[in-house]
Amino acid sequence: MKATGVVRRIDDLGRIVIPKEIRRTLKINDGDNVEIYVSDDSIVLKKYCFLNSSFLLAQKLTDAFYKIYHKIILITDNEKIVAGSKKYLNKTLSTTIVDIINNRSEIEKNICITNDNDSVNVYLYPIISSSDALGSVILISDDISAIDKSIIKLMSVILVKNVEE
């Protein structure tokens, strides 16, 4: 672990304030969830990713879809691609995609998914749980059918159900 030199007092309700500089560095925004870990005599806070517990399911869904339809599916949280094609895995989402997810929008258009790739034709459907936008399911294809869209929506529902259980 890296020492920050920051010391904070715990208030009467057991709360502490995480300094803005640290939140900014770790991309923790107001309203984000954090996981709490205990290790020996340490408390560790980590930004919560809803798909941490669903990673294997997410990867199995994307792999199965590719095996049957030969089309690439990506599953994202609000910042990066967390499941799907190795070409895209763990890449940071473009600000346009992040805005679409945060607006809970469903789109079909030619767009850059990450900042370091070219525009591709996509269908994006947000993953929403309890009115929170948790991420998205993205289909990359030049030929997107109504059945493809239904499958993408179904994947989103399956992931939400898995997260909520």
N, C-alpha and C positions, 0 to 999 in steps of 0.2 A: 504494500500500500504506500501511497505517496502522501507525505504530510503537507497540509496546506497552510499551517500556521494560524488557522482561524479557530477561535474559541467562542462558543455561544453558551449562554445561560439557559437552562430549562425552566420554563415558567410554571406557575401553580398547577396547570392542567397537563404538564408533561410534554409540552410542545417546544420545538426548537425552530429557528429560522435558518433555512439554507441560504447562504449569501447569493445575491443575484449573479455575481461573477461565476460562481460554481454552477448555478442552474443554467446560465447561458452556455458555458463550456460543455456541459453534459446534455444540452438541448432539452432541459426539463422546463416545461411551460406551466403557467398557472392552470390548475385543474388536472394536470397529469397525475397518474398514479405511480407510486414507488413501492418496491418490494423491500421488506426489512429482513435481513439475515443476521444471525448471531453466530460468531465464530470465536471460541475461547472467551476472551475478555473484550471483544470488539462488536460493535453494531455497524453493519454495512447497509447502506441504502443504495438501491439500484433502480434505474428507471424501468418500470413495468412494461413488458411487451405482452399483449394478450395472446400472442401465438406461441410464447415460450412453452406453454403447456400443450399446445396443439400443433407443434411443428411437424411431428411425424405424420399426423393426419393430413396436414396441408400439403406436405411433400407427396404423400401417397395419392391425393386427389389430382395434383398436377401431373404426376407421372402416369396415372391411369388414363387421364384425358389424352395426353400425348400419345400413349400406346395405341389407343383406339382411333383418334381423329387426326393425329400427326399435326396438331396445332399447339402452340406454346401458351401455357397459362402461367401467370405469375400471381403470387399472393403477397400483399404488402401490409406493413403496419403504416403508421402515419409518416414515416421517414425513409424507409428502405424496403427493398424486396427481400422477403424472408423465406420464400419457397418458390420452386419452379426451376427453370432452365439455369444451369451452372453459369451460362454466359452473363446472366443478369443478377445472380444471387448476391445479396448483401450490398448491392449498389444503392447509392442515395437517390431518392426520387427527385425529379425536377420540381421546381416550385409550382409549376402549372399543375402537375399531377397532385401535389400536396393540397393546393387550393381546391381542386375538384373534389378530393376526398373530404376535406373539411366542410365543403358546401353540400356534402351528401348527394352529389350529382351523379347521374348515370350518363355516360357519354359514349359516342362512337365517332371517332375522328382520327385523322393522321396527326400524330403528336410525338414529341420526344418524351420518353418515359424517364430517363435519367439524363443528367447533364452531359454525359460523355458518350452518348450514342445518337444515331440519326433518327429522324422521324419514322414512325411505323404506324400502320393502321391498327387501331385498338378498339376494343369494347371494354369499358371499365364500369364495374358495378361496386358500390361501396359496401363495406361490412359494417353494419350498424347494430349496436346493442344498447338498449335502454337510452335511446336517442343520442348515444355517443358514436362518432365515426371512429372505428378502430383501425381501419385500413381499407383494402380493396382487393377484388379479384379482377385481373386484367387478362383478356384474351388478345393475343397478337395474331392477326390473320388479315389477308387481303379479301377473304371471302367469309363474312360473318352472317350466319343465318339466324332465323328466329329460334331454331332449336339450340344453336350455340348460346344465344343469350339466355335461354331458359336454363341451360346447364350451369352457366356462370352464376345466375341468381340462386340456383339450388346449392351450389358450392358455398356461396355466402351464407345462406341459411344454415347449412350443416356446420360451418365454422362457428357461427353465433351460438347455435345450440350446444356445441362442444364447450365453448367458453363459459356459457351460463350454467353448465352442470357442475 
